[in-house]
């Protein structure tokens, strides 16, 4: 039987295999090497934190579905699990598990559900949970554990099982992050250590190389817009490079900013959130450049050593404005000339 020469069908004509679970699965797969690197460097503590945040996010999603307030069953579409995983990668390995679980709850409840659910949120949900934990428990969120290897896989990096709202009794060894050492002590870490992940920090501040490889997978599968992270890197590199050129003794080289902190993770996996980023290509460039510049401003002139979270949340708030002023003009559209009022 030969195919017909002319096939008449009704719209829609364009179909794509992508769906919410399909896209979320791709992003989770891209984050899997980053998560495994976190477990390698921080042992079981990293795994426990990841499990706690994912459970907190999925529990909140489940309660919403169970209560009947959700428009559809979104528990197994992967969005809640991805939110919890991204949140975990922004947290220190020694955080108590009840805090990590609470962060997952806040990420879904305040970061997503309060705006109407998936697709309606203005801010990145995982960063909303991170911002809440930063404001509520600043000491814990700025206490970092030193790295090790698989020989200390079972060693705890903090008092994970502490009673909620009670003082921790864990006596561990804390270690400052490269950004903290740079800002407060004037010490500069080796770029090779930053690139390979031989540093202290959050679970996702491990290897820039692994994060970049995950990003390449996302861009190859067209699960993220490559323009946003590229614009973030250009904005951060250009602004940091200008500062370094003006005063190299006071300001570090731009490559240090690119490989340190959560810039790689935030630019590739958080700034590219399709819900909270611009829909126009020109808007994506503006969005990414704004994040890159803001990160350097906060790191250099602010009171905090890191600024990726605040930079992304701030640009999330500007996304509707960026969309409004960067949408393409309709083909053939002409600007209306103001009508002059007739003289009486």
C-alpha positions, -999 to 999 in steps of 0.1 A, spaced: 0 0 0 15 33 -11 13 65 10 -12 91 -2 1 120 -22 -21 145 -4 -31 141 32 -58 163 47 -59 167 85 -71 191 110 -49 212 133 -27 211 153 -2 200 127 30 202 148 35 176 174 65 171 197 74 142 220 83 166 248 61 166 279 66 178 315 78 144 328 100 140 297 117 173 302 121 169 340 136 135 335 162 149 312 172 176 337 174 151 366 196 129 344 219 159 337 221 165 375 228 129 383 266 132 378 266 164 400 248 145 427 271 116 425 301 140 428 285 155 459 282 120 475 318 113 465 331 145 482 307 147 512 297 110 517 264 99 531 257 134 544 251 145 508 228 116 501 207 122 532 203 159 524 192 151 489 166 126 501 153 150 528 147 179 503 132 156 477 109 141 503 99 175 516 90 187 481 71 156 470 53 154 504 39 190 498 30 181 462 12 150 474 -8 168 501 -19 193 474 -31 165 451 -47 147 480 -66 178 491 -81 182 456 -67 217 451 -44 206 423 -59 209 388 -42 176 379 -20 149 395 15 165 393 31 142 419 49 120 394 57 145 366 91 150 381 88 188 389 87 183 427 115 159 427 136 182 405 129 211 428 140 192 458 172 180 441 181 215 430 175 228 465 197 201 480 226 211 457 225 246 471 228 235 507 258 227 529 264 190 536 261 194 573 226 209 575 201 191 598 177 169 579 146 186 593 158 219 579 164 203 545 129 188 546 114 222 556 132 238 527 116 213 503 82 221 518 87 259 514 100 255 478 68 239 467 42 256 490 55 292 486 77 289 455 51 272 433 17 264 447 9 299 460 12 311 424 -12 285 411 11 255 405 34 245 378 37 271 351 24 300 371 53 306 395 73 338 391 104 328 410 125 297 408 109 274 435 142 258 447 158 292 452 127 304 471 133 275 495 170 283 497 162 320 504 139 310 532 165 288 548 191 315 544 169 340 562 157 316 589 189 297 597 218 319 586 245 303 608 237 268 596 235 278 560 270 294 562 287 265 581 306 244 556 322 209 560 355 200 546 357 175 517 371 140 518 369 109 496 353 75 496 373 64 526 351 86 548 318 78 530 299 70 562 312 99 582 285 125 590 294 161 582 269 175 607 242 168 632 217 156 607 193 140 632 191 169 656 158 178 672 140 206 653 146 241 667 171 227 692 208 237 693 230 213 675 256 193 696 277 181 666 313 190 669 326 189 634 354 205 614 342 235 594 359 249 563 354 282 546 344 283 509 368 298 483 345 328 479 346 334 517 383 331 518 387 355 489 363 381 504 372 380 541 408 366 541 422 376 508 431 340 499 427 328 463 421 292 456 437 274 426 416 274 394 424 237 390 408 229 424 377 250 415 375 233 381 378 197 394 358 203 427 385 200 453 369 227 475 344 232 503 309 246 497 274 235 490 267 201 474 265 216 440 297 236 443 318 206 435 332 202 400 327 229 374 337 203 348 309 179 357 283 207 358 294 219 323 291 183 310 256 182 324 249 215 307 261 202 273 238 172 276 208 196 283 216 218 254 221 188 231 187 175 241 173 210 238 160 208 273 174 243 282 181 275 263 219 278 259 217 316 254 209 322 291 240 305 307 262 319 279 249 354 286 255 349 324 291 339 318 297 368 294 281 393 318 301 380 348 334 377 329 331 411 312 322 430 344 348 411 366 374 415 338 368 453 338 373 455 375 404 433 374 418 454 346 412 486 366 428 473 397 443 438 395 456 440 431 421 445 445 399 425 422 404 389 412 406 376 377 373 368 360 379 331 355 380 328 393 344 341 395 332 317 367 345 286 384 338 295 421 306 293 441 273 284 426 276 304 393 279 273 371 251 255 388 228 285 389 235 296 353 230 262 337 202 246 358 183 274 376 185 305 354 173 283 324 140 274 341 115 279 313 88 292 336 107 319 353 130 330 323 121 352 293 104 336 263 121 357 237 156 351 225 166 388 229 151 387 264 172 356 273 203 376 265 192 405 286 182 382 314 215 363 315 236 394 312 217 409 342 224 378 363 261 378 355 266 415 363 245 413 395 265 383 408 298 402 405 283 433 421 270 413 451 302 393 454 325 423 451 306 452 468 280 434 489 283 420 524 279 384 512 305 363 495 279 348 471 252 364 451 239 338 425 206 331 444 197 368 448 207 377 412 185 350 397 155 358 419 159 395 411 160 388 374 130 364 378 110 394 390 120 414 359 111 386 335 75 399 328 90 433 320 117 418 298 91 398 279 69 429 274 96 450 258 114 423 238 86 405 221 90 406 183 69 430 162 41 414 143 50 411 106 37 441 87 27 460 119 33 497 118 35 521 147 5 542 151 11 579 148 -5 600 175 -37 617 164 -36 655 167 -66 670 183 -85 693 161 -85 729 170 -118 743 181 
